[in-house]
Amino acid sequence: MTHFRPSANLETHDVANQPPPFENINLYETDAALKTAVEKNGGACHAAHLSEFGARCGSAEVAEWARQANKNPPQLKSFDRYGHRLDEVEFHPAYHQLMDLGLSAGYASIAWTAKEGGHAAHAAMVYLQAGTEAGVGCPMTMTYAAFPALRHAPDLAREWGPRITAQAYDPRFIPAADKKAATMGMAMTEKQGGSDIRANTTLATHIGGDEYELTGHKWFCSAPMCDAFLTLAQTEAGVTCFLVPRWRPDREGDQLTNGAPSRADGARNAFHIMRLKDKLGDRSNASSEIEYHGAYARRIGEEGRGVRTIIDMVQHTRLDCIAGSAGGMRAAVAQALWHAQHRTAFQKKLIDQPAMANVLADLALEAEAAAALAFRIARSFDAAANDETEAAFMRMATPIAKYWVCKRQPGAVYEALECHGGAGFVEEGPMPRLFRQSPLNAIWEGSGNVIALDILRALGREPESLEAVRAEIAAARGANAHLDAHLAGLDRWFKPGALNEGTARTFAEAMALALQAAALHASAPDYVFDGFCKARLDPAHKSFVYGAIAPDVDARAIIARAAPAA
């Protein structure tokens, strides 16, 4: 491959010992851990498609789109110059190009339209695009995850299902019925409750059939230019799930045409964007605070069963949190490996310096363990409809992995940034963006305490899910002495009084490490599996920082497997 190099001859010195740009590289074909995980978990039939998508994600063109979309964040337009209410968000063209890249390739649809391995393919696309630009992943993930929730309302599923699985992107702000494809978001939390959505105060007034009008607010509404939103509001029966379109289906109300109101083709719904959030990361994506002023909505599922209805969507967005964090880690580690392959210090390539090699190998173990578990869980999503054991495994393993993998991302990305030295701290490169993005998935769809308590409640409600997870872990027993010792230690958690709210996080960590080891045993080479067990499960070599791995870990082989093409 060739890399464009600007002039290196300056008046005072020649520019030397700098890595070429990390671009025009196929992010699928150069990621052995990803390819193995996809193939071992039912996605082999999608290899050609993923290779094509990986080539696009790794191109210089897409890297430039990512830079532009973050350099030029979305802007809220509340009103036009005449004073008409707009409630629109304007994006840089690069944002729309990134959305088109994912949606036209099947990011939101392939899980529901593929004959086999759909969720494995979807997870791979989440993983790949997260390493390029994760901000657009939010609306695409919500569109993907809305599909199973719509099944609770067959009429809405027939109407909206084809729109959100159309494998296309249509950015126009017009009624969804007139578009070639649609996107769907979610608006759940409120100021007074946050994750405690049962404390929501938004009210739903019944106006006939499955139709309601909503009055209230939402504290976080990401991607407010989606065509419709799943949201929660109070009815007389309790918290209920609703679909809120950006346009009303009736012919009443004002539509702006050339800056002036006219009566035609539906009206803008009373969905008012109050402001956009100024966020730490995820800057290409708009996150907003909204108010409903009698907004038109249609009920999904039974009144008073909103939390149960929305959980189908939440479970799928959690899969994307896991795959996205695995992809974000891989992107950071690949950047560090690329830098170390091409940078010389003290007469050696950085990658050949023993201290740096240990750090890079440790990071590679972290990234591959995250990928292996993410795709094992994706396989359970594909199999759940026809295999109750897989369904049970999915219900418990998903929150465990979401808790752990997402929490590991910021530390891994930071260490990869440090591998670049000062160059990693400069905004012209991708590392600051990857670092700012890294905490998000641990917060989205349940922060650490919420997830840990969800796991605890699931243990009581669904003991078969715990048994499925324990069986998965037990299948690796005998493969490594450190893993065997860790599995023996897990037994203490099932004694009376051991599990409670105060110990839930420790339990989630212990189970996640066992699941990662089991996933690596099933999909990775022995030197990766054994290296992970020594680095994460051996008390003699467990460390609070990356790079303090055991001397008998095969760091060279691990690095060679993880390194992108030089």
N, C-alpha and C positions, 0 to 999 in steps of 0.2 A: 504494500500500500504506500501511497505517497502522502506527504504532509506539506502544506504550504509553509515556507519559511521566509519571513521578511529579511531585509538586508541585515547582516550581522556585522558589517564594517562601519563603525562609528569613528568620530574624529579622535577620541581619546582611548578607545579600546575596541576589541572585537568581542561580540557577544558569543559566549561559548558555555558549554556545560549546562545547557538548559534543555529540558525535555521537549520534544515536539508536542503539538496540541493532541489531546486525547480525543480524536474525532475520526470520522469515517471508518469506524470499527464496528463490526457486527456484534452487538451486545449479547446476543443469544449464542452464537457459535463460539465466542471466546469465553464463555462462562460454563466450565465443565460441571460445576455443582448444579447449576440451573438445568442444564440439559439432562443430567442424570436424574434429578428429582422429577422432572416432567415425564421422562420415559418410564421411570419406576412406578409412577402414580397415575397411569392411564392416559397420559397426554401425548404418547408417541405419534399418534395419527395426525397431530397438529404441528409436527416439527417443521415442515416446509413453511407453513404460515407464520410460525413464531420466528423462524430465521429471517423471513422477509421483514417482519415487524421489528426485529432486533437490529437489522441493518438500517432501517429508517430512524429508529431511536438513537442510534449511535452516529448518525450523520452530522456533518458540520452545519448543515442547514437547520436541523432540529435543535442543535445546541444553541444556535443563534436565536431561534424563536424563544427558547427558554430564557435566555439572557434578556431579550427585549420585553417579554411578558412580565418579568420581575422588575425590570428597570422602569416600566411604565404601568403602574398598578391601576386597577379599575377606578372609575370616577362615577359618583352618583349624580344623576340629573333629576332633581325633584320636580322641577317645573320647566316649561318652555318659556320663551321670552315674552309670551303674552299672558303668562300667569296660569296656564292650564297645568293641572297636575300630571306628571309623567310617571314617576316612580320607576325609572329605568337606570340601568348601569351600563356605562360605555367601557369597552375593553379595547386594548391595543390589538391590531390585526393578528399579531403573533399568538395571542391567546386563542383566537378562533382557529388558527391553523393547528395548534396543538390539540384542541378539542376534535377537530376534524380527523386528525391523525389517529386518535384513539377510537372514536365512535365509528368511523367508517371502516376500521379494521375489525370491529366486533367486540371492543372492550366491554360494552354493556349488554351485548346480545348473545355472544357465543355460548355462554353457559346455558342458555335457554333454547338455542336453535341447533346446537351440535348434536349429532347422533350419539357420540360417546366422548368422554373426557372433557366435557364443556367447562366445568369449573376448574380443572387443571389448566386448560388453555387460558381461561379468564385470569386466573391467579398469575400465570406467567406474564400476561400483558400488563397487569397491575405492577408486577415486579419490575418489568422493563421500563415502563413509562415513569415509575417512581424515581428511577435513576436518572431520567432525563429532565423531567419537570413534574413534580408531584402535585402542584396546585390544581391542575385541571383534573386530577384524579377524584377530587371531592364530588363534583357534579356527575361524573361518569359512574363512580361507585354507587351513588344514591340512585341513579337511574337503573343500574343493574339490580340493586337490592330491593327496589320498590316492586319488582315483578311478583315475587311470592306473596307479598302483603296484599296485592290486588286480588289474589284468589279468594279472599274473604268477601269480595263483592263481585260476583260473576258478570254483572252488567258493565261495571267499570273495567274489569279485566278484558272484556271483549272490545271495549272502546279504546282503552289506553294501552293494552298489551302490545298490539301491533306497532303503535307509535314509538314505544320505548325500546323495541327490539328490531328496529328498522335497519340497523347497520348503516346509518347515515347521520349527518349533522346538518341542522338547519338553524342558523342563529337568528333568524328573523323574529321580531317581537310582534306576532300576529296570532290569532286564535289557532290552537293546536290542530283543529280539523282541517286547516288550510296548509299545514306544513307536511313535508315529506318525512319528518322524524321529530321526536320530542324528547326532552329531558325532564327528569323529575327529582325534586329535592325533598328535604324534610325540615320541619320547624317544630321543635318539641319543647325546649327548655324556656323557662320564664325567670324573671329577675328574682322572685322570692323563693324559688324552689331549686333551680339548677337541675341536678340529676334526680331530685325527688319530684318526678313528673306528676305524681298523684296530688301534689300541692298546687297544680296549675289552676288558674282562675279564669282563663278564657272561657266564655259562655257560648253555647250553641243553642240557637232558637229554631225549633222545628217549623218549616214552612210547607211541608207536604212531601209524602213519599219518603225517599232517602235524602231529601234536600233540606239544608239548614242554612242559617246565616250566623257567622261567628263574630264576636266582639271581644277584643282583648289584645294581648301583645305576645311577642316571642323575643327573647333576649339574644338568641343565636339562630340565625337563618342563613346558612351558607348557600352561595350560588343563587341569589334571589332572582336571576333572570331565567331560571328553569321555567318550564311551561306549566308545571303543577307541583304541589307539595303535599306530602303526608304530614298531618299535624294532629294534635290532641286538644280536645276541649271538653268542658263539663256539660253533660246533659243531666236530666233528673235522675238517671240511672247511674251516673258517675262518669269517669274519664272515658271518652270515646274517640275513636280514630276517624279522621275525615280526609278527603282529598279536596284541596283548594286550588282551582285553576287560576292562572293569572288573568284569564278572560272569562267573563260570564257567558253562558250559552244563549242568553236571551237577546233580544234586539233592543233592549232599553239601555240608555246611558250614552255617554259621549265617547266617541272614538276620534282621535286626532288624525286629520288628513291634511298634509301640507301646512301644519301649524295651526289648523283651525278645526273645531269640533264638527263632526258629522254623524248622522245616524246610519250605521251600516255594519253588518257582519259582527255583531256582538259588542260588548262593552268591557272596558277594563274593570277588573274586579276591585273591590275596596280593600286592596292589599297595599299598604303604604310603607315604603321603605324610609325609616326615620334617619338612619345614618349607616355608614359602613364602618366596620371595626378597623382600627389601626393595629395590626397584629405583628407579633414577633417574626413569624415566617409565613409561608403559604401566601405570599404577597400577590401572586398572579391571580389568585382566586378572590372573589368578593364574599365577605361574610358581613351580615347585616343585622340590625335590629328592626323589627317590623311591627306594625299594628294592623289588626283587622277591624274595620269599621263597617260591620254588617256584611262581611265578605261571604260570598256564595260558596257553599261547600256541599259535598255529598258524603254520606256516611259509608265507612268501610267496616264491615263486621257488626257485631251486636252493640247496642248501647251499653255503656258501663264496662265493656271488655276491651277498651282501647289499648291498654298495656299489653295484654295477651296478643292482640292483633298485630301491634307494631313490632313485637319481638321477632317475628319472621324476618323483617327488614334488618333489625339490629344484628341478628346472628350473621347475616350475609355481609353487612358492612364490617363486622369484626374480622371475618376472613380477609377482607381487603386491607384492614389495618395490619394484620400479620404479614401478608404478602408484600404490602407496601413498605413496611419496616425492614423486611428481609431485603427488598430491592434497594432501599435507601442505604443499608449497610454495605451491600455489594458495590454500589456505585462509589461510595467513599473509599472502600478497600481497594477497588480497581484503580482509582485515582492515585492512591498511595503507592500501590505496586508499580504503576506506570512511571511515577516520579522516581521511585527508587531504582527502577531498571535503567533509567537514562541519566541519572545524576551521580557524579563522582565526588567523593570526599575522602581525603587522606589516602590517595592512591588506589582506592577501590570504588567500584560501584556501590552505592548505598545498599543495594539488595544483597551484596556479598559481605557486608559488615555483620558480624555475629549478633550484636545487640539489636540492630535493625531487623535482621532476619527473624529473630525470635518474636519481635513485635508484629511483624507482618504475618508470620505463621499463626500467631495467636488470633489476630484479627480475621484471618482467613477461616480458622476453625469456627469463630463466632458467626461469621456470615454463612458458612455452609450449614451449620447446625440450624440456623434460622430458616434457611431455604428448605432443608430436608423436612422440618416439621410443618412448615407452611403448606408444602405440597402433599404431605401425608394427610393433612386435614382437608385440603381441596379434594383429594380422592374420596374422603368420607362424604363430602357434599354430593359428589357424583353418584355414590352408591346408596345414599340414605333412603331413597324412595323404595328400593327393593331389598334392603338388607337392614333389619332392625338392629343388629349388632353395630353396624357402621353408623346408623342413625344415633344410637346411644353414645358411641365414641365421639361423634361430631358434637353432640350437645355439651359434653364435659371438656373435651380437649380444646375446643375453640376458645372459651374464656381463659383456660389455663395458658394457652399459647399467646393469646392477646395480651394477657398480663405481663408475661415474661419477655417475649420477643420485642414488644414495643418499648419496654423499659430498657432493654439492652442497646437500643439504637443510639441514643445520644452519646453514651460513653464510647461506643465503637467509632462513631463519626468523629468525635473529638480527637481520639487517638490517631485516626487516619489523617486528620487535619494537621496534627503535630508532626507527622512524618514528613510534611512538606516544609517544616520550619516556618519562617516568616512569610514565605510565598503562599502558604495555606490560609493566611489571615487577611489576604488582600481580596477585595471585592471583585476584581477583574476575573478571578478564577471561580470555579463552581463550589469550592469547599465552604465558604461562608453561607451560601444558600442551602447546601445540604445540611449544615449544622443547625441553621435556624429552623429548618423543617423538621429536624429529628425528634423534638419532643411531642409533636402533634398527635401522632397515632396513639400514644399512651394516654392522652387526654380525651380524644374523640371516642364516642361510643362507650363511655365508662372509664373514668380514671382508675388508678390502682386500687384504692380502697373499695370502690363500687364493684369492680370486677372480682376482687378477692371475696367479697361478701356474696356476690352472685354464685361463685363456686361453692361457697359454704351452704347456701340455700339449696343449690342443685343436689348436693350430697344427700340432703334429707328428702327431697321430693322425688329424685330419680336415682335410686341406688344402682339400677342396672347400668347407668352411665359410668359410674365409678368402676363397676366390674369390667366394663368394656375397656376402659383406660388401663386398669391394672393387668388385664389379659394382654393388651398390646405391649406393655412394658415387660411383662414376664417372658414374652417370646424371645427377648434378648438375654435372658438369664444364662449365665455360663460362658458368655462371649468375652467378658473382661472382668477381672477381679475387682477393680474399682467400682464398676457398675454393680456387681453383685453386692458389694458392701453397701452401696447407696440404696439398693432395693431392699436390703434387709432393714436398713434404717427407716424406710418408709412405713414399715409395719407399726411403728410406735404411734403413728397418727391415727390409727384405727382403734386405739384403746379408749375407753370411756373418759371423757373430759379433756382429751388432747386437742380436739378441734373446737375452736371458739373464735369469736371476732378478733381477739387479740393475736391469735396465731395463724389466721387465715392467709396472710401474705407469705409467711414462712412455708406453709404447706404448698401454696401455689408455686413458689420457687422450686421446692424439692421435686414436685411432680413434673414441672416443666423441664428440668434438667434430665430427668429420667426419660421423658418423652422424646427429647432431642437426641439422647443417646440411642434410644430404640430406633428412631427414624434414620439416624446415620448408619446404624448396624444394617438396616435393610437396604440402604441406597448408596452408601459411600464406600470408597476403598478402605481396607483395614487400617492403613496408616492414618487416615482421617478419623475414623471411629476411635481407635486406640489413643490417638493424640488428644481428642476431645475428652475422653474419659480421664486421662492423666491430668489434663489442664483444668478440668472443672469438677472432678469427683474425687481426686486423690488429695486427702487432707495435707499431705506433705508438700504439695506444690500448688494448692489453690492460692490465688493472690488477688489483691484488691485492684491491681493495675495489669494492663496487658504487657506481655513480654517476659514474664517470670515463669516460663514453662519449663518442664522437666528436660534435662539434657538428652534423654533418650527419645524425645518426641522427634519425629522425622521432619524437621522444619523445612529442609530443602524440597522434599517431595510435596509437602503441603503447599509451599510457595509456587512450585512449578505447576501444580494443578490449578491454582487460583489466578496466576498471572495472565493478564490479557496479552494478545500477540504483540511482540515488540516491534 
